[in-house]
C-alpha cells in the first residue's frame, strides 16, 4: 500500500482532491493503527473510535510516532478508553 511504503502523501504533494479521496478510501478500507479517527454512531447519537487494529498495542504504536496515549486523546472528545470493553464490543 502506498501509505505503508511512502508514509502519508499530503495535499502539498498529491493535491487536495487526491488527498481527500485517499483519506476516505483508507478510512473505509481497513482498521486504523493509531486511533486518531472517530466515527459517528447513530445508535448512541455520538462519536466512537473508528475500527482499530490490534487494540492491545495501540499505545505502543502511538508512542513510537510521538502521540499521547489513546486514553488521553479520547478524553479530549469526552470518550474513555477501555481496551477490554473495546475488544468485547468490536470482535
N, CA, C and O of each residue as an XYZ file, in Angstrom:
364
protein
N       0.836     -1.172      0.000
C       0.000      0.000      0.000
C       0.888      1.246      0.000
O       1.959      1.250      0.607
N       0.454      2.264     -0.659
C       1.235      3.490     -0.813
C       1.615      4.093      0.534
O       2.766      4.474      0.745
N       0.651      4.180      1.440
C       0.919      4.806      2.742
C       1.960      4.011      3.510
O       2.836      4.596      4.146
N       1.880      2.689      3.463
C       2.865      1.864      4.160
C       4.267      2.067      3.604
O       5.247      2.043      4.349
N       4.358      2.266      2.306
C       5.670      2.401      1.668
C       6.242      3.806      1.762
O       7.435      3.972      2.014
N       5.397      4.832      1.560
C       5.899      6.201      1.450
C       5.453      7.138      2.565
O       5.847      8.304      2.581
N       4.644      6.654      3.490
C       4.015      7.491      4.514
C       2.858      8.244      3.867
O       2.526      7.997      2.708
N       2.253      9.149      4.603
C       1.106      9.888      4.069
C       1.590     10.946      3.095
O       2.434     11.775      3.435
N       1.055     10.917      1.887
C       1.381     11.928      0.889
C       0.350     13.038      1.024
O      -0.803     12.860      0.631
N       0.739     14.157      1.562
C      -0.188     15.245      1.851
C      -0.646     15.985      0.612
O      -0.191     15.732     -0.503
N      -1.575     16.923      0.853
C      -2.146     17.728     -0.235
C      -1.073     18.508     -0.974
O      -1.224     18.788     -2.163
N       0.003     18.862     -0.293
C       1.077     19.602     -0.954
C       1.810     18.749     -1.999
O       2.460     19.285     -2.897
N       1.701     17.428     -1.876
C       2.357     16.517     -2.813
C       1.388     16.017     -3.883
O       1.729     15.987     -5.065
N       0.182     15.626     -3.471
C      -0.752     14.999     -4.419
C      -1.992     15.841     -4.713
O      -2.845     15.423     -5.497
N      -2.105     16.999     -4.110
C      -3.255     17.857     -4.356
C      -4.383     17.590     -3.366
O      -4.501     16.492     -2.822
N      -5.191     18.584     -3.144
C      -6.260     18.499     -2.146
C      -7.288     17.423     -2.482
O      -7.701     16.668     -1.603
N      -7.702     17.347     -3.738
C      -8.730     16.382     -4.123
C      -8.237     14.942     -3.930
O      -8.968     14.103     -3.404
N      -7.028     14.660     -4.343
C      -6.473     13.311     -4.159
C      -6.243     13.006     -2.686
O      -6.463     11.880     -2.240
N      -5.811     13.987     -1.945
C      -5.589     13.808     -0.517
C      -6.889     13.403      0.177
O      -6.904     12.476      0.987
N      -7.970     14.099     -0.142
C      -9.267     13.788      0.456
C      -9.748     12.412      0.025
O     -10.246     11.645      0.850
N      -9.606     12.090     -1.248
C     -10.026     10.781     -1.751
C      -9.245      9.658     -1.090
O      -9.813      8.621     -0.747
N      -7.950      9.858     -0.910
C      -7.121      8.848     -0.278
C      -7.541      8.644      1.176
O      -7.607      7.512      1.656
N      -7.820      9.731      1.867
C      -8.257      9.648      3.252
C      -9.554      8.848      3.360
O      -9.666      7.953      4.198
N     -10.522      9.167      2.522
C     -11.816      8.477      2.557
C     -11.640      6.995      2.233
O     -12.222      6.141      2.901
N     -10.851      6.690      1.224
C     -10.637      5.295      0.831
C      -9.978      4.499      1.952
O     -10.372      3.362      2.215
N      -9.000      5.070      2.602
C      -8.319      4.362      3.681
C      -9.198      4.220      4.900
O      -9.178      3.191      5.575
N      -9.969      5.253      5.180
C     -10.854      5.203      6.342
C     -11.866      4.080      6.179
O     -12.200      3.397      7.147
N     -12.354      3.886      4.968
C     -13.365      2.862      4.717
C     -12.738      1.484      4.485
O     -13.423      0.468      4.604
N     -11.449      1.441      4.156
C     -10.853      0.203      3.670
C     -10.201     -0.688      4.681
O     -10.013     -1.872      4.399
N      -9.842     -0.194      5.844
C      -9.158     -1.060      6.809
C      -9.209     -0.439      8.192
O      -9.563      0.728      8.360
N      -8.847     -1.245      9.174
C      -8.814     -0.749     10.545
C      -7.630      0.191     10.714
O      -6.579      0.008     10.100
N      -7.815      1.186     11.547
C      -6.749      2.163     11.761
C      -5.709      1.626     12.752
O      -6.008      0.760     13.575
N      -4.514      2.143     12.661
C      -3.407      1.687     13.515
C      -3.222      2.530     14.762
O      -2.800      2.012     15.796
N      -3.529      3.819     14.688
C      -3.153      4.734     15.766
C      -4.316      5.298     16.572
O      -4.087      5.993     17.562
N      -5.532      5.026     16.187
C      -6.683      5.502     16.950
C      -6.916      6.992     16.841
O      -7.356      7.618     17.805
N      -6.633      7.568     15.700
C      -6.808      9.009     15.529
C      -8.147      9.374     14.907
O      -8.506     10.551     14.862
N      -8.895      8.379     14.424
C     -10.140      8.662     13.720
C     -11.350      8.224     14.530
O     -11.378      7.143     15.119
N     -12.347      9.100     14.539
C     -13.609      8.805     15.193
C     -14.680      8.659     14.129
O     -14.515      9.137     13.007
N     -15.767      8.009     14.472
C     -16.895      7.883     13.547
C     -18.178      8.165     14.310
O     -18.275      7.905     15.510
N     -19.160      8.701     13.595
C     -20.457      8.981     14.195
C     -21.237      7.676     14.298
O     -21.294      6.902     13.341
N     -21.831      7.436     15.448
C     -22.634      6.236     15.674
C     -24.072      6.671     15.917
O     -24.388      7.224     16.970
N     -24.943      6.422     14.945
C     -26.349      6.812     15.068
C     -27.040      6.124     16.236
O     -27.973      6.670     16.826
N     -26.581      4.933     16.562
C     -27.187      4.157     17.641
C     -27.098      4.889     18.973
O     -28.058      4.904     19.743
N     -25.954      5.492     19.244
C     -25.752      6.207     20.517
C     -25.801      7.722     20.351
O     -25.692      8.469     21.324
N     -25.968      8.166     19.103
C     -26.003      9.605     18.798
C     -24.750     10.309     19.309
O     -24.814     11.350     19.963
N     -23.623      9.708     18.991
C     -22.346     10.288     19.401
C     -21.191      9.656     18.648
O     -21.373      8.731     17.857
N     -20.004     10.172     18.910
C     -18.804      9.650     18.253
C     -18.250      8.453     19.007
O     -18.362      8.347     20.228
N     -17.651      7.562     18.242
C     -16.927      6.420     18.775
C     -15.621      6.288     18.015
O     -15.464      6.835     16.924
N     -14.699      5.564     18.598
C     -13.439      5.269     17.926
C     -13.717      4.409     16.695
O     -14.407      3.394     16.789
N     -13.183      4.812     15.546
C     -13.320      4.008     14.334
C     -12.572      2.692     14.530
O     -11.686      2.615     15.381
N     -12.910      1.652     13.761
C     -12.284      0.340     13.948
C     -10.754      0.421     14.038
O     -10.098      1.135     13.279
N     -10.224     -0.329     14.985
C      -8.808     -0.257     15.360
C      -8.163     -1.626     15.261
O      -8.716     -2.612     15.749
N      -7.020     -1.695     14.644
C      -6.285     -2.966     14.583
C      -5.462     -3.137     15.862
O      -4.913     -2.170     16.390
N      -5.385     -4.356     16.342
C      -4.557     -4.724     17.492
C      -4.658     -3.709     18.636
O      -3.674     -3.043     18.958
N      -5.842     -3.588     19.250
C      -6.031     -2.580     20.292
C      -5.115     -2.751     21.501
O      -4.836     -1.776     22.200
N      -4.647     -3.961     21.758
C      -3.760     -4.175     22.909
C      -2.443     -3.418     22.796
O      -1.804     -3.141     23.812
N      -2.025     -3.079     21.577
C      -0.726     -2.444     21.379
C      -0.804     -1.041     20.787
O       0.202     -0.495     20.335
N      -1.999     -0.462     20.792
C      -2.174      0.859     20.177
C      -1.316      1.927     20.854
O      -0.747      2.778     20.170
N      -1.215      1.899     22.178
C      -0.418      2.933     22.858
C       1.068      2.801     22.540
O       1.778      3.806     22.490
N       1.543      1.590     22.328
C       2.947      1.413     21.930
C       3.180      2.002     20.538
O       4.195      2.656     20.297
N       2.241      1.768     19.630
C       2.377      2.339     18.283
C       2.291      3.863     18.337
O       3.052      4.560     17.664
N       1.361      4.373     19.142
C       1.208      5.824     19.264
C       2.488      6.446     19.838
O       2.958      7.469     19.341
N       3.039      5.841     20.863
C       4.260      6.369     21.471
C       5.408      6.391     20.462
O       6.199      7.334     20.439
N       5.497      5.363     19.636
C       6.592      5.266     18.657
C       6.580      6.419     17.654
O       7.619      6.752     17.084
N       5.405      7.034     17.431
C       5.351      8.153     16.484
C       5.084      9.486     17.186
O       4.760     10.484     16.543
N       5.224      9.488     18.513
C       5.129     10.742     19.255
C       3.734     11.184     19.650
O       3.534     12.350     19.988
N       2.760     10.279     19.615
C       1.403     10.623     20.032
C       1.186     10.285     21.504
O       1.839      9.397     22.052
N       0.272     10.997     22.126
C      -0.092     10.707     23.512
C      -0.867      9.390     23.578
O      -1.346      8.905     22.554
N      -0.993      8.812     24.770
C      -1.776      7.581     24.900
C      -3.207      7.791     24.399
O      -3.739      8.901     24.451
N      -3.812      6.723     23.919
C      -5.149      6.809     23.345
C      -6.158      7.350     24.347
O      -7.030      8.134     23.974
N      -6.059      6.951     25.603
C      -6.987      7.446     26.617
C      -6.942      8.956     26.766
O      -7.977      9.592     26.963
N      -5.762      9.530     26.676
C      -5.601     10.984     26.774
C      -6.247     11.656     25.563
O      -6.965     12.646     25.703
N      -5.986     11.111     24.375
C      -6.571     11.668     23.151
C      -8.094     11.608     23.192
O      -8.767     12.599     22.908
N      -8.637     10.440     23.546
C     -10.091     10.282     23.540
C     -10.771     11.140     24.600
O     -11.911     11.565     24.410
N     -10.093     11.398     25.703
C     -10.673     12.247     26.751
C     -10.966     13.649     26.217
O     -11.901     14.303     26.679
N     -10.184     14.110     25.258
C     -10.437     15.419     24.646
C     -11.798     15.452     23.956
O     -12.376     16.524     23.778
N     -12.308     14.297     23.570
C     -13.600     14.164     22.887
C     -14.695     13.718     23.849
O     -15.823     13.451     23.436
N     -14.356     13.640     25.132
C     -15.342     13.195     26.114
C     -15.553     11.688     26.104
O     -16.570     11.197     26.592
N     -14.586     10.948     25.545
C     -14.672      9.494     25.471
C     -13.649      8.860     26.405
O     -12.640      9.480     26.742
N     -13.910      7.635     26.816
C     -12.965      6.904     27.648
C     -12.425      5.709     26.868
O     -13.080      5.200     25.959
N     -11.236      5.275     27.230
C     -10.606      4.135     26.574
C     -10.518      2.984     27.547
O      -9.873      3.080     28.591
N     -11.168      1.901     27.196
C     -11.120      0.656     27.960
C     -10.886     -0.453     26.946
O     -11.815     -0.876     26.258
N      -9.663     -0.920     26.852
C      -9.294     -1.870     25.798
C     -10.119     -3.146     25.875
O     -10.492     -3.693     24.837
N     -10.412     -3.635     27.074
C     -11.171     -4.868     27.196
C     -12.606     -4.667     26.713
O     -13.149     -5.523     26.015
N     -13.212     -3.562     27.073
C     -14.569     -3.259     26.588
C     -14.568     -3.098     25.069
O     -15.469     -3.587     24.388
N     -13.553     -2.410     24.543
C     -13.449     -2.235     23.093
C     -13.405     -3.586     22.399
O     -14.096     -3.791     21.401
N     -12.607     -4.506     22.909
C     -12.479     -5.830     22.276
C     -13.784     -6.625     22.364
O     -14.123     -7.357     21.433
N     -14.508     -6.491     23.457
C     -15.804     -7.171     23.578
C     -16.816     -6.623     22.571
O     -17.577     -7.378     21.967
N     -16.812     -5.299     22.398
C     -17.798     -4.650     21.534
C     -17.396     -4.634     20.067
O     -18.231     -4.372     19.201
N     -16.127     -4.910     19.776
C     -15.613     -4.883     18.395
C     -14.774     -6.111     18.102
O     -13.556     -6.013     17.950
N     -15.419     -7.272     18.021
C     -14.639     -8.513     17.823
C     -13.938     -8.565     16.476
O     -13.252     -9.542     16.175
